[in-house]
Amino acid sequence: MNKCSTQETAACCCMDVGTIMDNTDCTASYSRVFTSQQEAEETLAALTEKARGVESDPCDISSSIKPVNGGVQLDIDFTFACQAETLIFQLGLR
């Protein structure tokens, strides 16, 4: 077997997972404007529950709800222990 770099493997058309997921992006962000505070709080609770279902170590969740023209804006950052959890969380929202 040939010695491979982090950019390629010995198999044709393959890449090392570390090339794509290097644990530098462990934060998923969410931002949306809602018509009411209650809708924003319900979404925050639902997304927090989803994040807790993915985490291996406690996910750091920072959020803010602020009034904007036409409603309230919810901004959330979910910082997971590893990039794989971030990806699983993001894919679960689709």
C-alpha positions in Angstrom: 0.0 0.0 0.0 1.3 3.5 -0.8 1.8 6.0 1.9 -0.9 8.6 1.6 -1.1 12.2 2.6 -4.0 13.7 4.5 -5.4 14.8 1.1 -5.8 11.3 -0.4 -5.9 7.6 0.3 -4.6 4.7 -1.6 -8.1 3.9 -2.9 -9.1 5.7 -6.0 -11.3 8.8 -5.6 -11.3 8.8 -1.8 -10.2 11.3 0.8 -9.3 11.0 4.4 -12.1 12.0 6.7 -9.7 14.3 8.6 -9.3 16.3 5.4 -13.0 17.2 5.6 -13.7 17.2 9.3 -10.8 18.5 11.3 -12.7 19.7 14.4 -12.2 23.4 13.6 -15.9 24.1 13.0 -17.8 22.9 16.1 -20.4 25.6 16.1 -23.8 25.6 14.4 -25.6 28.9 14.3 -29.4 29.6 13.9 -31.1 32.9 13.3 -34.7 33.7 12.4 -37.3 36.4 12.9 -40.6 35.3 14.5 -43.8 37.2 14.8 -44.1 36.6 18.6 -41.8 36.0 21.6 -43.6 32.8 22.3 -42.8 31.3 18.9 -39.1 32.2 19.4 -39.0 30.6 22.9 -40.7 27.4 21.6 -38.2 27.1 18.8 -35.3 27.7 21.2 -36.7 24.9 23.5 -37.1 22.5 20.5 -33.7 23.2 19.1 -32.1 22.9 22.6 -33.8 19.5 23.0 -32.4 18.4 19.6 -28.9 19.5 20.5 -29.1 17.6 23.8 -30.0 14.5 21.9 -26.8 14.8 19.8 -24.2 15.9 22.3 -21.7 13.5 23.9 -20.3 16.2 26.2 -22.6 19.2 27.2 -23.2 21.4 24.2 -22.6 25.1 25.0 -25.8 27.0 23.9 -25.9 30.7 23.8 -29.0 32.5 22.6 -30.6 35.9 22.4 -34.1 37.1 21.6 -34.4 40.7 20.7 -37.2 42.9 19.2 -36.8 43.8 15.6 -39.0 45.5 13.0 -41.9 43.1 12.4 -41.3 40.7 15.4 -38.5 39.2 17.4 -35.2 37.8 16.3 -33.9 34.6 17.7 -30.1 34.0 17.4 -28.5 30.8 18.8 -25.0 29.3 18.7 -24.6 25.6 19.5 -21.0 24.7 20.2 -20.5 20.9 20.3 -17.6 18.9 21.6 -16.7 17.8 18.0 -17.4 18.6 14.4 -19.2 15.3 13.8 -21.9 16.3 16.4 -22.3 19.7 14.7 -22.8 18.0 11.4 -25.3 15.5 12.8 -27.2 18.3 14.5 -27.3 20.3 11.3 -28.4 17.4 9.1 -31.2 16.6 11.7 -32.7 20.1 11.1 -33.1 19.5 7.3 
